[in-house]
């Protein structure tokens, strides 16, 4: 994670970050407009009542965007995962051969599964916090750590190996990977910092993958 943060000034990182922020803004604005339109269309309130409805719709959309932020950011970042990973490898691992892993379709499908998993776990975490306020926060963090850690590691690994091999590598280095996921999950609770989590998490997992493969004898350093 420290290496990922140190590379934030990289031009490729900044380009991806700006693109992710732009897509996020477009999605959130569209969600607000849709919420207000639905209230006006369904309830058909007018005058002060209409203004109150618009306000409630806007507040509701804002709360919804807070819940959807991490899954949406993860979904957008998967579009640029290869670009981020390539930037990390250019800086830290220039000796690596070109990435030839799982088929593009398989990587895209895995990205969809990752986003769905994070969305589902976000809902479960939210429910746990409501039902078990103290323990729910800890359980929610653990769930997010698993979703981010395992999901991003497997996604990054599939650039260089089939899905089955990525799963095997995850099982062998599970606790090292989940430790990084725990850092990401904790940082995702901080405003503004959470904007960087998908990008930093992807970059961090490239380093974790290199370390895991080095221990497993998969990469040859020079």
N, C-alpha and C positions, 0 to 999 in steps of 0.2 A: 504494500500500500504506500509506503514511504517513497519508493521509486516511482510509482504512478503519480503521486502528488508532485514530485520533482520534475515531471515531464509535462506539467500542465501548460507551460509556456510554448510547447511544441506547436508549430503552425498547423499540423494535421489535427492535433487535439482541439485547438481553438476553432478550427473550421467545423469539426464535428459538433462541438459544444454549441456553436451559433446555430447550426442547422437543427439540432435537437430542441433548443429553446424556441426557435421559430415555429417548428411543428407543434410543440407543446402549447404555445400561445394560440395558434390557429385552432387547435382542438378545444381548448378551454373557452375561447371566445364563442366558438360554435355551440358549445354546450350551454353557455349562458343564454345565447340568443334562442336556442331551442326551448329551454326551460321557460323563458318569458313568453314565447310564442304559444307554447302548450297551455299555459295558464290563461292567456287571453282567449285562446281558441276554445278551450274546454269550459272554463268557468264563465267567460264572457262578462267579467265584472267591468264596471265603468266608474268614472269619477274617482273619488278618494279610495273606494274599494278596489278599483282597478290598480291604482298606484300601490296599495298595500299588497295586492297579489303579485305585482311585478317585483316588489321588494322581497317578498317571501321566496319567489322563484329564484331571484338572484342569490339570496343567502343560501338556499338549498343547493343551487348549482355550485356555489363556492365550497360548501362542505363536501359535496360529492367530488369535486376536483381534488381536494386534499386527500381523500381516500383513494382516488384513482391515479394520483400522481405517479407513484412508483411503478405500478403496472404499465402506465402509458409511457413513462420515460424508458422503461426496459424495452417496450415494444419498439419505440423509435430507435433506440440505440442498437438493436439487433440489425437494423438496416445498415449500420456503419461499423459493425463489429470487426469485419475484416480490415477496414481502414485503420481502426485503432490498433489492432493487434500487429498489423504490418508496421505501423509507426514505432511501436515498442521494439519490435524485432530489428528494425533498421538501426535504432540507437544502441540497444544492448546486446543483440545477438546477430550481428551482420554475417556470421559464418554459417547460419542456417540455410538449408536449401529452400527453394520456393515451396509454399504450403500446398500440398496435394492430399487432402483428407477425404472426408465423406462427400458424396455428391451434393451439388448446390441445393437440389430439391430437399434432400435429407436435412441439410443445415437450416434451410428455411422453415421446414416443418418443426424442427427442434426449437427454433426461435418462437414459433407460435405456441408450442407447448410450454416453453419457459414463461411467456407472458400470461398464459392461462393459469399456470401454477401460481405465479406471484399474485395474480388477481384473486384467485380462490383463497390463498393463504392470507391475503390482506383482509378479506371478508371474515375469515375464521378468527384472525387476530382481533379485529374490531369487536366481534361478538364476545370473545374471551375477556376483553377489557371491560365490557359492559356487565358481564355476568360475574367475573372474578376480578374486581378492580386492581388489587395488589398483585396477585399471582398472574392475572391476565396479561399484565405488562411484560412480565418475565417470559411467559409462554409465547406471547406475541413476538417478542424479540427472538426467541429460539426458532420459531417457525420462519420468521423472515431471514434469519441467518442460514437456515437450511435451503430455503428457496433461492436466495441470492448466491450463496456459496456453491452449492451443487449445480444450479442452473447455469451460472456463468462459466464455471470450470468446464463443464461438459460442452457448452457452446464453443468456447475457445479451443478445446481439445479437438473438436470435430473438424477444425481447419486442417489438422495434420494426421488424423486417424479416423477409422470407422467408429460408429456409435458404440459398438460392443467393446472396443478397446478403450474408449473414453470412460465407459462405465467401470471397467476393470481397474483402470488407473485411479478413478475416484475412490473406489472401495479400498484400495491399498493405502491412499494418502488422505483418507476421509477427514481426520481431525485437523490436519494442517489446512485443508481447504475450508472446513467449517469455521476455523479460527478467523480466516479472512472474511468469511461471510458474516461472522459476528461483528467484526469491525464495521462492515458496510451497514448492517442492520442498525447498529447504534448511531452511526453518522446520519442515517436516513431520517432520524428523528429531529435533526437540526434544520431549521429553516435556511434556505439558500444552499447550505451544504448538500442537501438532498438532491439538488439539481445536478450535482457532479457524480452521484453514486454510480449510475450505470456506466459512465465513461471510465471513472477511476476503477470500478470493480472489474471491468473488462481488461484494463491495462494490468491491474494487479494479478489477475488470473493467468496472464501470459507469463509472468515471473514465477508464479506457483507451478505452472505447467513445466517450465524449463527446469525448475528445481526437482520436481517429481521425476521427470524423464532422466535427468542427470543421475539421480539416485538409482533409477531403474535401468540405467545404461542405454537409454534411448537417444540422448543427444550427446554429441562429442564437442566439448568446448575447445576453442582455440584462442 
